[in-house]
Amino acid sequence: MPVPLRVVNLIIFACLAALGAACSGSQSGSQASPGPGAAFPSATPDVNLLSYDNGTIVRSYPTALTNDPADVAVHGPAFKDGAAGPWEFVYEFAGVAGLGKIAVSLPGADQNPLPSVTVAVSTDTAGTGFHDIGAFKAAGGQSDPVVLQLANVQARWLRLTVDGPAARAFNGITVYGNLEPRPANAPGYAGMYVQRRQPYDHQDGRFEPVPLASDLPLYLHVVAPRAGIGGEYCTAQNAADSFPGSFDGRTWIPDHPESSHLVVNDEGTLIVGGIADVEAVFARTSVTPAFCTTRDGGGTGPKQVLALDPQQPFDQYPLGDYAFDEPDFHFTQLSAGLFDSSDLAGYDAVMLDGVCRPADMLAKGESDALLDWVRAGHKLLLLTAGACAGGADFGFLPYPFTAGPPKKQESTGNAVTQVENDELGSSDPADTAGFLDTRLWTIGTNQGAVNSLAATHDSHWCGHLFASNADGLDGFAQMYARYGRGLIVFDGFDRVENDDASYQRMRRLELRASIGGDLPCAVDPSLPFVLAGGASLQYRPGKARVVDLRLELLPSAGWKGRVALAVTGSLPGNVNPSAVDLAGEPRVVHAVIDVPAGARASRYAVFVTADGDNGEKSEALAVLDNALPIDVQLKTARRVSVRAIRFEPGSASLAPSAQAALADLAKALRTNPKWRILVEAHTDSEGGTGGSALTLAQARAITGVLIKRYHVNPKRLVAVGAGGASPIASNATPVGRALNRRVEFVRL
């Protein structure tokens, strides 16, 4: 049968570790017949307890043996010419086993001397405490094999004393039974192990699992998350295959490759079995090569970022040579297959950097721990970095999605469109901290052609950067989602732009975006098309204004159809053109909004809706805020909605952006000592039955800051939690829900 691809990779990796040693498709350097662990048709353990697949090793064997000791139980022993028995073999089980029966296949009675096998067991040590449980001797007319029934004999070590002709003392032996569960107080199995492909190649009569330094050994780092098990090959230079899987206390079944089965012994010193039809023996070691642990990724800043990378890490901004550009951060790199939950301590963010299919590298317990950490208030960045030529699958997320690269790598007419102004980037040049000029990406670069584009049907995601090219390959190359109190950001842009200033700025904004910051989630990337170009504008009461809002209709994955457009909301307007036939390419439309001179001093929300023929719907939001100072607004309007005051998701913790607005309100209260202010917090329909309690806590958080930091008299403040009872927009869309989550000040 053909050798599986992952096994081929393993062989190549082992050859590289040997620095040019002779390598071929053979998976063993021995010329002996395959051992009992050489072929595993399924993950079910071999019925013979003496096989590698049950974690059993040959602890000692006769030096006169000429075939592989691991092969003896299947095919019998062969000894050097002239050698004379008796000979002893000692097998060591992974733990105490209950033996039910033994079957021995003996040559005929015409052998000289007559073959015989005596079986003894011990639960003490490999050299002491043995007692005989049965003897087999060739005789005429006997059945083959000869079977000895046992009454659940306990054994940790089994000794065969063999006598007979050197050519073939017996033809094979099978020991039936079951390993007992690994003791609850057994030592842990997580840690470093070293592999020796041929633990009997010294032919000195003993099992030797630790390779010589000259062997250029291959290491396995085993991690033990709260569910499952994980491990990855590694050396001083790089890392190789990962083996996340299930674990029942003793047996490790990797999720891939198929036909893999490993068993941990009671002492946690040996892991024995097979990986994709290849016998495997790993022995615990105190050696930790460079790629088997964390590595310094650069940077000298106080914020700590853990970058989990594939076996071959990418030198991607701001990692490696580029890290000096990031004085706010320090980066630590680790191969994703070596990650466990203890690695999260002390980090502010985690980057999955070019890890295209996390489930192939992270055991379920590890990914669950990572998501719990995010939900508790941390950031996870998903960076495909152009590394995922075959696509990416983030199915482990609470909001799963896939990301696939365009079919062509060379294209003209590329474009990157920012669909929302937020902490991940703004299209407003006046926003010096957040301005992201995506036009620079498409001048003399291929960025729009080689990024990874997300495909999702989950409306929890929020679109930010939409990429398209002349081949009709389009979709979101950057999006984000809140998860609990944390934030997940997907970035599919290719690392070929490492030196591009706009690319670097985008990555800095991703790293610096606050967990509960200005991320309104106005665009749903699961829609077949997106209407992009909403804006936050200002106006001055008493002065008429006409707003010409440039919008783009962006069809995902080449969507085609007719779309009708209209302006709705608290100000009049129209869209030109009012209907568009999309043919898989982006289209520009203009929404014209009239702000009359008599507009009251308040906040206006204008929605531009886009409706497809088959019920598809998207919308963009233009928010017009009063440009007058807050004290002037309160004098003229009595009620003021303050967009800058936000909270961490689902909590009453104020986001940093709220402080400037609170300082302005405190100043207004000092200037107008007779004012009393009602602080009213609102939420959207997703606040549920707990919305009133949450918004009351939010309102009290605001009054608390005003009292403690700005020394406002508590009698001048009233906190009210309005819940979701007073929406100002539809809760049916992300745009409307974002608008309904607000804080209003009312002059009493």
C-alpha distance (Angstrom), angle and dihedral (degrees) to the residues before:
residue distance angle dihedral
M1 . . .
P2 3.83 . .
V3 3.80 117.8 .
P4 3.86 110.6 -107.6
L5 3.79 115.6 -109.7
R6 3.79 94.0 -116.2
V7 3.80 89.5 52.7
V8 3.78 89.9 51.5
N9 3.81 87.9 52.4
L10 3.79 89.6 49.5
I11 3.80 91.4 51.4
I12 3.79 91.7 48.2
F13 3.80 90.6 48.2
A14 3.80 91.2 50.7
C15 3.80 89.7 49.3
L16 3.77 91.5 51.0
A17 3.79 88.9 50.0
A18 3.78 88.0 55.3
L19 3.83 89.8 55.1
G20 3.73 98.4 -129.0
A21 3.78 101.4 -23.7
A22 3.79 112.5 157.5
C23 3.79 107.6 -80.3
S24 3.76 133.6 179.1
G25 3.77 139.3 155.9
S26 3.81 88.9 -74.8
Q27 3.79 113.2 109.2
S28 3.81 95.5 -155.1
G29 3.76 135.4 49.1
S30 3.81 91.2 -147.9
Q31 3.79 124.1 93.4
A32 3.79 91.0 -149.5
S33 3.78 123.2 110.2
P34 3.80 116.2 -82.7
G35 3.78 113.8 -80.6
P36 3.77 125.8 -122.7
G37 3.79 92.2 -89.2
A38 3.79 94.2 50.6
A39 3.79 96.1 98.1
F40 3.79 127.9 30.6
P41 3.81 113.6 -178.7
S42 3.81 89.7 -169.6
A43 3.80 141.5 -3.4
T44 3.83 89.6 -91.9
P45 3.82 110.6 113.5
D46 3.80 118.0 -108.1
V47 3.82 111.8 -95.6
N48 3.80 87.4 -127.4
L49 3.79 109.0 84.7
L50 3.82 88.4 -156.4
S51 3.81 92.5 70.0
Y52 3.80 129.3 102.9
D53 3.78 87.3 -121.4
N54 3.82 88.8 71.1
G55 3.79 92.4 47.4
T56 3.82 94.0 -103.5
I57 3.81 121.8 147.1
V58 3.80 133.1 -172.4
R59 3.80 99.9 -115.1
S60 3.81 94.9 -171.5
Y61 3.81 136.7 2.6
P62 3.84 139.6 173.4
T63 3.80 115.5 -78.4
A64 3.82 87.7 -137.7
L65 3.83 89.6 68.5
T66 3.82 114.0 115.5
N67 3.81 101.4 -172.9
D68 3.82 130.0 61.9
P69 3.84 110.4 -71.9
A70 3.81 89.3 -138.3
D71 3.82 88.1 59.3
V72 3.81 96.5 55.1
A73 3.82 98.1 86.8
V74 3.82 90.9 55.3
H75 3.79 103.8 37.5
G76 3.78 104.6 14.3
P77 3.82 128.5 -116.9
A78 3.79 129.6 -63.1
F79 3.80 120.1 -161.3
K80 3.77 136.5 -162.3
D81 3.80 117.4 -84.5
G82 3.76 110.7 -87.5
A83 3.80 94.2 18.8
A84 3.77 114.5 139.5
G85 3.79 128.1 -154.2
P86 2.84 165.7 -116.7
W87 3.83 95.1 109.4
E88 3.80 128.2 -175.4
F89 3.81 130.6 -144.3
V90 3.80 120.7 -175.2
Y91 3.82 117.5 -161.2
E92 3.80 121.0 -164.0
F93 3.80 119.8 -153.5
A94 3.81 120.9 -149.8
G95 3.80 87.9 -113.6
V96 3.77 140.0 -19.2
A97 3.80 110.3 -42.3
G98 3.79 131.2 -161.1
L99 3.83 107.7 -134.5
G100 3.81 118.4 -148.7
K101 3.80 103.7 176.1
I102 3.80 143.0 -17.0
A103 3.80 126.0 -140.7
V104 3.84 120.3 -164.5
S105 3.79 125.0 -173.5
L106 3.83 109.7 -149.7
P107 3.83 130.4 -171.9
G108 3.79 118.2 -111.3
A109 3.81 125.6 -73.0
D110 3.81 91.0 -103.7
Q111 3.83 91.6 79.3
N112 3.76 119.3 110.8
P113 2.91 115.9 -117.1
L114 3.81 97.1 23.8
P115 3.82 110.3 -110.3
S116 3.79 117.7 -115.8
V117 3.80 136.9 176.4
T118 3.80 125.0 -162.7
V119 3.79 117.9 -165.8
A120 3.81 122.8 -152.8
V121 3.82 131.1 171.8
S122 3.79 137.2 -157.9
T123 3.78 137.4 -172.8
D124 3.83 93.3 -171.3
T125 3.83 110.9 66.2
A126 3.78 140.3 -37.1
G127 3.80 89.5 -94.8
T128 3.80 106.7 33.1
G129 3.79 143.0 44.6
F130 3.82 97.4 41.5
H131 3.78 122.8 154.1
D132 3.80 127.6 179.8
I133 3.79 118.3 -106.4
G134 3.80 100.8 174.0
A135 3.82 147.2 -9.9
F136 3.83 130.2 -145.5
K137 3.82 125.6 -163.3
A138 3.77 130.4 175.4
A139 3.80 115.1 -105.2
G140 3.77 136.4 167.1
G141 3.80 117.4 -89.2
Q142 3.81 95.8 10.6
S143 3.78 123.0 144.8
D144 3.77 120.1 -104.9
P145 2.91 116.7 -102.2
V146 3.78 106.1 26.5
V147 3.80 109.0 -138.0
L148 3.81 125.7 -152.1
Q149 3.83 116.2 -165.3
L150 3.80 115.2 -145.6
A151 3.78 133.2 -163.4
N152 3.81 98.3 -128.0
V153 3.80 96.2 -66.7
Q154 3.83 112.4 -162.9
A155 3.80 116.8 -130.7
R156 3.80 139.3 163.5
W157 3.81 93.1 171.3
L158 3.79 127.3 32.2
R159 3.81 122.7 -163.2
L160 3.79 125.7 -159.6
T161 3.77 117.1 -161.4
V162 3.80 105.6 -163.5
D163 3.82 129.9 -168.6
G164 3.76 130.6 171.8
P165 3.79 140.6 76.2
A166 3.80 116.3 -11.3
A167 3.80 92.0 -129.4
R168 3.80 94.6 61.4
A169 3.79 123.0 -9.4
F170 3.82 91.8 173.2
N171 3.80 136.2 -8.2
G172 3.79 101.0 -132.9
I173 3.77 145.2 -39.5
T174 3.80 132.2 -139.3
V175 3.81 123.1 -165.4
Y176 3.79 113.9 -163.1
G177 3.79 122.8 -157.4
N178 3.78 144.3 85.1
L179 3.77 136.6 -85.9
E180 3.76 113.8 -119.8
P181 3.83 116.4 -122.1
R182 3.77 115.4 -83.3
P183 3.84 107.6 -94.2
A184 3.78 115.0 -98.9
N185 3.81 89.9 -125.6
A186 3.80 94.2 49.4
P187 3.83 115.1 129.8
G188 3.80 117.0 -92.4
Y189 3.77 118.1 -91.8
A190 3.81 100.2 -149.8
G191 3.79 116.1 109.5
M192 3.78 143.1 64.0
Y193 3.79 124.1 -26.8
V194 3.78 131.2 178.1
Q195 3.78 124.7 -144.8
R196 3.76 128.6 -137.7
R197 3.76 112.7 -170.3
Q198 3.82 93.0 -158.6
P199 3.83 109.8 30.1
Y200 3.83 91.0 174.7
D201 3.80 99.9 47.0
H202 3.81 93.5 109.9
Q203 3.83 88.5 63.9
D204 3.78 89.9 -151.6
G205 3.78 96.0 132.0
R206 3.80 98.1 -98.5
F207 3.77 139.3 91.2
E208 3.81 109.6 -110.3
P209 3.82 113.1 -177.8
V210 3.81 98.0 169.2
P211 3.81 112.5 85.6
L212 3.75 124.7 -137.9
A213 3.80 118.0 -104.0
S214 3.79 88.1 -111.6
D215 3.82 89.3 61.2
L216 3.86 91.7 70.9
P217 3.81 90.0 -134.2
L218 3.78 128.1 -139.4
Y219 3.80 117.0 -130.1
L220 3.80 133.3 -149.9
H221 3.79 120.5 -154.7
V222 3.81 109.2 -157.4
V223 3.80 120.8 -159.6
A224 3.79 126.1 -165.9
P225 3.80 112.4 -154.1
R226 3.78 122.6 -179.3
A227 3.81 89.8 -88.9
G228 3.78 127.4 28.2
I229 3.77 125.9 -11.0
G230 3.78 136.2 -94.8
G231 3.76 139.5 -165.0
E232 3.77 143.1 165.6
Y233 3.78 137.8 -161.7
C234 3.80 113.8 -116.8
T235 3.81 143.3 165.2
A236 3.78 137.0 179.4
Q237 3.81 90.1 -80.0
N238 3.81 107.6 38.1
A239 3.80 148.4 -24.4
A240 3.80 131.6 -105.8
D241 3.82 139.2 -174.1
S242 3.81 121.3 3.2
F243 3.80 123.1 -145.2
P244 3.81 113.1 -160.6
G245 3.77 112.2 169.9
S246 3.78 150.3 125.6
F247 3.80 126.4 -58.0
D248 3.79 129.5 -163.0
G249 3.81 97.1 -169.8
R250 3.79 95.0 -80.6
T251 3.80 110.1 19.7
W252 3.80 122.5 69.8
I253 3.82 115.4 -160.1
P254 3.83 108.8 -173.6
D255 3.79 115.2 -144.5
H256 3.80 86.9 -131.0
P257 2.92 148.8 56.9
E258 3.78 99.4 38.0
S259 3.81 120.5 -117.0
S260 3.80 92.7 35.4
H261 3.77 123.3 139.7
L262 3.83 129.9 162.6
V263 3.80 131.5 -179.2
V264 3.83 127.4 -156.5
N265 3.80 117.8 -146.0
D266 3.80 123.8 -130.8
E267 3.80 93.7 -101.0
G268 3.81 94.2 50.2
T269 3.80 88.2 -126.6
L270 3.81 99.4 111.2
I271 3.79 135.8 40.5
V272 3.78 111.6 -170.0
G273 3.79 134.3 176.4
G274 3.77 137.6 75.7
I275 3.81 137.9 -56.9
A276 3.79 113.0 -155.2
D277 3.80 95.1 -27.1
V278 3.81 93.0 -42.8
E279 3.82 118.9 116.2
A280 3.79 110.6 -121.0
V281 3.81 131.9 -166.1
F282 3.80 120.1 177.8
A283 3.80 124.6 -175.7
R284 3.80 124.9 -164.3
T285 3.78 114.4 -105.3
S286 3.80 138.6 -179.1
V287 3.82 91.3 -139.6
T288 3.83 116.0 105.8
P289 3.82 113.8 -171.8
A290 3.80 119.1 -151.0
F291 3.80 97.3 -100.0
C292 3.80 93.0 46.9
T293 3.81 92.9 73.8
T294 3.80 141.1 27.5
R295 3.81 120.8 -49.9
D296 3.79 130.5 -156.8
G297 3.81 108.9 -102.4
G298 3.81 96.1 -173.7
G299 3.77 136.1 -108.0
T300 3.79 129.3 106.9
G301 3.81 102.7 -139.6
P302 3.81 128.4 119.9
K303 3.82 97.1 -115.9
Q304 3.79 111.3 88.5
V305 3.81 122.0 -142.3
L306 3.82 124.0 -174.4
A307 3.81 112.8 -152.7
L308 3.81 113.2 -159.6
D309 3.79 108.4 -162.0
P310 3.80 137.9 -179.2
Q311 3.79 120.0 -100.3
Q312 3.80 90.5 -80.4
P313 3.84 105.4 47.0
F314 3.79 121.5 -142.4
D315 3.78 122.8 -126.1
Q316 3.78 90.7 -135.1
Y317 3.77 128.6 159.2
P318 2.97 121.5 -61.1
L319 3.81 93.0 17.2
G320 3.77 129.5 82.7
D321 3.80 114.9 -2.6
Y322 3.81 91.0 5.3
A323 3.79 98.3 55.8
F324 3.81 93.9 91.8
D325 3.82 86.8 73.3
E326 3.82 89.6 66.6
P327 3.81 109.5 67.3
D328 3.82 91.5 164.9
F329 3.81 95.4 62.3
H330 3.76 143.1 52.5
F331 3.80 117.1 -155.5
T332 3.78 127.3 -150.2
Q333 3.80 119.2 -169.5
L334 3.80 127.0 -151.3
S335 3.77 132.5 166.3
A336 3.81 105.8 -107.7
G337 3.81 93.7 -127.9
L338 3.83 89.2 63.3
F339 3.80 95.4 53.3
D340 3.79 124.0 116.2
S341 3.78 132.2 167.0
S342 3.81 94.5 -96.1
D343 3.81 88.2 67.1
L344 3.82 91.1 69.2
A345 3.79 96.2 71.8
G346 3.78 112.6 115.0
Y347 3.81 98.0 8.9
D348 3.80 126.0 123.3
A349 3.82 96.6 -166.1
V350 3.80 140.7 11.3
M351 3.80 124.2 -147.0
L352 3.80 120.7 -157.7
D353 3.78 91.9 -154.7
G354 3.80 112.1 -164.4
V355 3.82 92.6 -26.0
C356 3.79 97.0 143.8
R357 3.81 99.3 -177.6
P358 3.80 109.4 22.0
A359 3.82 91.9 -174.2
D360 3.81 87.9 66.7
M361 3.80 90.9 59.7
L362 3.81 107.4 25.3
A363 3.80 123.8 65.5
K364 3.79 113.3 -133.2
G365 3.78 92.5 -106.4
E366 3.80 89.9 54.4
S367 3.80 94.7 49.8
D368 3.82 90.6 45.2
A369 3.81 90.2 52.8
L370 3.80 90.5 48.8
L371 3.80 91.9 51.9
D372 3.81 92.3 46.9
W373 3.81 87.9 52.7
V374 3.82 90.8 51.5
R375 3.80 92.3 47.0
A376 3.82 90.0 52.8
G377 3.81 90.4 62.1
H378 3.82 113.0 -70.8
K379 3.78 137.7 115.7
L380 3.80 130.0 -109.5
L381 3.82 120.1 -167.0
L382 3.82 118.6 -162.3
L383 3.80 108.0 -158.3
T384 3.79 118.1 179.7
A385 3.80 89.9 178.1
G386 3.78 93.7 -169.0
A387 3.80 87.3 -67.6
C388 3.79 95.8 113.7
A389 3.79 102.9 78.4
G390 3.79 90.4 160.5
G391 3.80 93.8 46.1
A392 3.79 132.2 -97.7
D393 3.80 129.9 -95.9
F394 3.80 119.4 -159.9
G395 3.77 95.1 177.4
F396 3.82 92.0 139.6
L397 3.81 91.3 71.7
P398 3.82 123.7 97.1
Y399 3.83 85.2 -120.0
P400 3.83 101.4 38.7
F401 3.79 124.6 -158.8
T402 3.77 142.0 158.1
A403 3.79 129.8 -131.9
G404 3.77 124.8 -154.8
P405 3.78 131.1 -173.4
P406 3.80 120.9 -121.9
K407 3.78 115.5 -91.7
K408 3.79 92.3 -120.0
Q409 3.78 126.3 55.1
E410 3.81 96.7 -163.7
S411 3.77 121.7 56.8
T412 3.78 143.6 141.4
G413 3.76 129.2 -144.1
N414 3.79 93.2 50.9
A415 3.80 119.8 169.9
V416 3.80 137.7 -178.0
T417 3.80 115.6 -160.3
Q418 3.78 124.5 -165.7
V419 3.80 106.5 -144.9
E420 3.80 99.2 -175.6
N421 3.80 136.8 32.1
D422 3.78 109.0 -133.7
E423 3.80 143.0 119.8
L424 3.79 90.5 -61.2
G425 3.78 89.4 63.5
S426 3.77 145.0 -42.9
S427 3.79 131.8 -137.6
D428 3.81 89.7 -148.7
P429 3.83 110.9 103.6
A430 3.80 88.8 -157.0
D431 3.80 89.0 65.4
T432 3.79 95.4 84.4
A433 3.81 93.6 177.8
G434 3.80 97.4 49.6
F435 3.81 108.4 22.2
L436 3.80 111.5 132.8
D437 3.79 115.1 -174.9
T438 3.80 102.3 -157.5
R439 3.81 91.4 177.1
L440 3.79 89.3 76.6
W441 3.80 89.7 64.3
T442 3.77 93.0 64.5
I443 3.80 97.4 48.6
G444 3.80 107.0 99.6
T445 3.81 94.4 -25.2
N446 3.78 136.7 102.9
Q447 3.77 94.9 -139.0
G448 3.80 96.2 124.8
A449 3.80 91.3 52.1
V450 3.80 103.2 50.9
N451 3.78 106.6 38.7
S452 3.80 125.6 107.3
L453 3.79 116.2 -108.1
A454 3.80 123.4 -148.7
A455 3.79 123.1 -125.0
T456 3.78 113.5 -164.5
H457 3.78 139.9 152.5
D458 3.81 93.4 -168.6
S459 3.79 115.4 106.2
H460 3.82 92.6 -156.7
W461 3.80 87.1 84.9
C462 3.78 120.6 89.3
G463 3.79 121.7 -152.2
H464 3.79 123.3 -130.0
L465 3.83 114.2 155.1
F466 3.80 119.1 30.8
A467 3.81 118.0 -166.0
S468 3.79 127.6 -161.2
N469 3.78 139.2 162.8
A470 3.79 139.9 -168.0
D471 3.81 91.2 -90.2
G472 3.81 90.9 68.1
L473 3.79 92.0 -110.2
D474 3.76 105.4 141.1
G475 3.78 144.2 148.8
F476 3.79 142.7 110.1
A477 3.79 115.2 -42.6
Q478 3.81 91.2 177.3
M479 3.79 128.8 33.2
Y480 3.79 138.1 146.0
A481 3.80 141.0 -151.6
R482 3.75 133.5 -165.8
Y483 3.79 114.2 -128.9
G484 3.79 114.7 -171.4
R485 3.79 104.6 -52.2
G486 3.80 91.4 -24.9
L487 3.78 138.2 82.1
I488 3.82 133.6 -128.7
V489 3.81 119.4 -162.3
F490 3.81 125.1 -170.5
D491 3.81 117.0 -155.3
G492 3.80 116.8 -178.7
F493 3.80 98.2 173.4
D494 3.77 118.1 129.6
R495 3.79 122.6 -110.2
V496 3.80 92.8 -132.1
E497 3.81 83.7 90.7
N498 3.83 92.9 62.8
D499 3.81 90.7 124.5
D500 3.81 95.3 44.6
A501 3.81 112.8 109.8
S502 3.82 93.6 -146.0
Y503 3.81 91.3 50.2
Q504 3.79 90.6 50.5
R505 3.78 91.8 47.3
M506 3.82 90.8 51.7
R507 3.81 90.6 53.2
R508 3.82 92.3 47.5
L509 3.80 90.1 51.9
E510 3.82 89.8 50.7
L511 3.78 91.3 52.3
R512 3.78 94.7 44.2
A513 3.81 99.7 42.7
S514 3.80 108.4 117.6
I515 3.79 117.6 -122.0
G516 3.79 94.1 -121.8
G517 3.79 97.6 28.5
D518 3.77 135.3 121.7
L519 3.82 101.0 -47.5
P520 3.82 106.0 134.2
C521 3.83 96.5 177.4
A522 3.79 94.3 -138.1
V523 3.82 98.7 158.8
D524 3.80 127.2 59.5
P525 3.85 109.5 -150.5
S526 3.81 92.0 -164.3
L527 3.83 89.8 73.1
P528 3.83 119.8 101.1
F529 3.79 89.7 -123.6
V530 3.80 134.8 14.1
L531 3.79 130.2 -145.7
A532 3.79 103.9 -146.7
G533 3.78 133.6 -175.4
G534 3.77 106.1 70.9
A535 3.77 113.7 159.2
S536 3.79 145.6 -164.2
L537 3.79 108.6 -130.4
Q538 3.78 137.9 171.6
Y539 3.78 133.0 -137.1
R540 3.79 136.2 -179.2
P541 3.81 118.3 -128.4
G542 3.79 113.7 -115.9
K543 3.79 94.1 33.3
A544 3.80 121.3 92.9
R545 3.78 117.6 -134.2
V546 3.78 136.9 -177.3
V547 3.80 114.1 -151.0
D548 3.80 118.5 -156.0
L549 3.78 105.1 -163.1
R550 3.81 116.0 -166.3
L551 3.82 110.7 -145.6
E552 3.79 134.2 179.7
L553 3.78 128.6 -146.4
L554 3.80 105.2 -145.5
P555 3.83 116.7 -168.6
S556 3.81 114.0 -154.0
A557 3.80 117.6 -133.3
G558 3.78 92.6 -3.5
W559 3.83 96.9 -56.5
K560 3.81 113.9 -174.2
G561 3.81 130.4 -159.7
R562 3.79 147.0 92.6
V563 3.82 119.9 -67.9
A564 3.82 127.3 -166.0
L565 3.83 118.3 -152.0
A566 3.79 132.1 -157.6
V567 3.82 143.0 161.1
T568 3.81 118.5 -120.6
G569 3.76 133.4 167.7
S570 3.78 138.5 65.0
L571 3.82 98.1 -31.0
P572 3.83 130.4 51.4
G573 3.79 122.8 -111.0
N574 3.80 147.9 130.4
V575 3.82 140.0 -136.4
N576 3.77 125.5 -123.4
P577 2.97 113.2 -124.0
S578 3.78 97.7 23.1
A579 3.83 92.8 -158.2
V580 3.79 132.5 29.5
D581 3.80 133.7 -168.4
L582 3.79 105.8 -141.3
A583 3.79 115.5 -154.3
G584 3.79 99.9 -179.0
E585 3.82 94.1 -72.2
P586 3.85 129.8 100.4
R587 3.83 117.0 -100.2
V588 3.80 129.8 -160.0
V589 3.83 120.5 -135.4
H590 3.82 131.9 173.6
A591 3.78 126.9 -133.3
V592 3.81 112.8 -158.1
I593 3.84 113.2 -157.8
D594 3.84 124.0 -170.6
V595 3.81 117.8 -145.3
P596 3.84 106.4 -170.4
A597 3.77 122.6 -144.9
G598 3.78 88.9 -117.7
A599 3.79 94.7 57.8
R600 3.76 109.0 135.4
A601 3.77 119.9 -117.9
S602 3.80 99.8 -92.7
R603 3.80 143.8 94.5
Y604 3.77 119.6 -72.3
A605 3.79 125.6 -158.4
V606 3.79 117.2 -160.9
F607 3.80 119.6 -174.3
V608 3.78 123.9 -157.8
T609 3.79 107.5 -158.3
A610 3.79 128.3 -158.3
D611 3.81 117.1 -164.2
G612 3.80 124.5 -172.3
D613 3.79 124.5 -148.3
N614 3.82 92.6 -107.7
G615 3.79 99.0 47.7
E616 3.82 97.7 -82.3
K617 3.79 111.5 148.7
S618 3.78 140.0 -174.1
E619 3.77 133.5 160.7
A620 3.78 142.3 -167.8
L621 3.78 125.7 -147.1
A622 3.79 128.6 -140.8
V623 3.80 112.6 -168.0
L624 3.80 117.0 -165.0
D625 3.78 113.8 -164.1
N626 3.78 128.5 -168.6
A627 3.81 107.6 -99.8
L628 3.80 93.0 -153.6
P629 3.83 120.4 105.0
I630 3.78 115.5 -89.4
D631 3.81 94.1 -109.6
V632 3.81 90.4 54.6
Q633 3.81 91.0 48.1
L634 3.80 91.8 51.2
K635 3.81 91.2 49.6
T636 3.80 92.9 52.9
A637 3.80 105.1 30.0
R638 3.82 105.0 22.9
R639 3.86 89.4 -152.4
V640 3.83 120.1 69.1
S641 3.81 128.3 179.6
V642 3.82 111.3 -148.3
R643 3.82 113.0 -156.6
A644 3.80 95.3 -175.7
I645 3.81 93.1 66.8
R646 3.81 107.7 89.5
F647 3.78 137.2 155.5
E648 3.75 136.2 -141.0
P649 3.84 106.9 -91.9
G650 3.79 113.2 -75.7
S651 3.80 93.4 -5.9
A652 3.79 144.2 88.9
S653 3.81 93.2 -120.0
L654 3.79 109.6 121.5
A655 3.79 117.6 -127.2
P656 3.84 115.3 -125.2
S657 3.82 90.8 -110.8
A658 3.82 89.7 69.7
Q659 3.80 96.6 68.7
A660 3.81 98.5 78.7
A661 3.81 92.7 52.8
L662 3.82 91.8 47.9
A663 3.79 90.1 50.8
D664 3.83 89.4 52.6
L665 3.81 91.2 50.4
A666 3.82 91.6 48.7
K667 3.80 89.3 51.8
A668 3.82 90.8 50.3
L669 3.81 90.2 51.7
R670 3.81 91.9 51.2
T671 3.81 90.2 49.9
N672 3.82 92.1 48.1
P673 3.82 105.7 39.4
K674 3.82 94.5 177.8
W675 3.80 95.3 59.1
R676 3.79 122.9 109.4
I677 3.82 116.7 -165.4
L678 3.79 130.1 -152.5
V679 3.82 110.4 -150.7
E680 3.80 107.7 -152.7
A681 3.84 121.9 -172.6
H682 3.82 121.3 -163.9
T683 3.80 134.0 -171.8
D684 3.80 136.9 -171.4
S685 3.80 130.8 -102.1
E686 3.80 91.8 -85.6
G687 3.79 89.6 67.9
G688 3.82 87.1 85.3
T689 3.78 124.1 -170.8
G690 3.81 90.5 -31.7
G691 3.79 93.0 58.6
S692 3.80 95.5 97.4
A693 3.80 93.2 51.4
L694 3.80 91.8 46.3
T695 3.79 95.0 48.4
L696 3.82 90.7 47.2
A697 3.82 88.6 53.9
Q698 3.80 88.8 48.7
A699 3.79 93.0 50.8
R700 3.81 90.0 48.2
A701 3.81 89.9 50.1
I702 3.82 88.4 58.0
T703 3.80 94.7 47.5
G704 3.80 88.7 45.8
V705 3.80 91.7 58.1
L706 3.81 91.6 46.2
I707 3.80 90.6 51.5
K708 3.81 100.0 41.8
R709 3.80 102.6 34.2
Y710 3.80 101.6 29.7
H711 3.82 99.1 28.2
V712 3.80 95.3 -127.3
N713 3.82 112.7 171.2
P714 3.85 106.6 -104.0
K715 3.83 89.5 -137.4
R716 3.81 89.0 67.1
L717 3.82 93.4 59.1
V718 3.81 133.4 70.3
A719 3.82 121.4 -173.5
V720 3.82 118.9 -151.5
G721 3.79 129.3 178.8
A722 3.79 108.0 -151.7
G723 3.81 95.8 178.7
G724 3.79 111.6 -163.3
A725 3.80 96.4 -42.6
S726 3.83 97.0 109.8
P727 3.79 110.3 45.6
I728 3.80 118.1 176.8
A729 3.82 93.7 -165.2
S730 3.79 139.2 26.4
N731 3.79 115.8 -72.6
A732 3.80 90.0 -150.4
T733 3.82 94.0 89.9
P734 3.82 135.9 44.9
V735 3.81 89.4 -118.0
G736 3.80 92.8 56.0
R737 3.81 93.7 44.4
A738 3.81 90.5 50.9
L739 3.79 89.9 52.7
N740 3.80 92.3 49.0
R741 3.81 91.9 55.2
R742 3.77 97.4 82.5
V743 3.80 148.0 126.9
E744 3.80 121.9 -128.8
F745 3.82 130.0 -168.2
V746 3.80 116.7 -149.6
R747 3.82 122.5 -166.3
L748 3.81 107.6 -136.3
